[in-house]
């Protein structure tokens, strides 16, 4: 007989933690990521999008996209050497 897969996820991440993270992003007026999805677009299917993120994170298959590079202003003073 085939073994049944466990319904338990490899990573214990609560849906509440994902919701709280979303609240912080929204409060900070988070900018669109490298995928170009704005807060407004994400909210159109908020429940579905948050579920997808939670499901992938808790199953270990979520890999966040690369972070956008932001050029910083050059300093006028020399940077300390380490």
C-alpha positions, 0 to 999 in steps of 0.5 A: 500500500502507498504511504500517505503524505503527511499534511504537516508542513516542514516549516512551522510558519503561522498564517498570522505571521504572514498577515502581520508582515503584510500589515507592516509592508502596507503601513510602510507603503511598500514599493513594487518589487522586481516583479512590478506588482504594486500594493494595489495590484497585490490587494486585488487578490489579497487572500489568494496572494497571502495564502500562496506566500504562506503555503510556499514558505511553510513547505520550503518552496518559496524563494523570494525574487532578487532584491532591486539594486538601489544606487546610493549617493557617494560620500564626500568623506572617505569611507573607513577602512577595515 
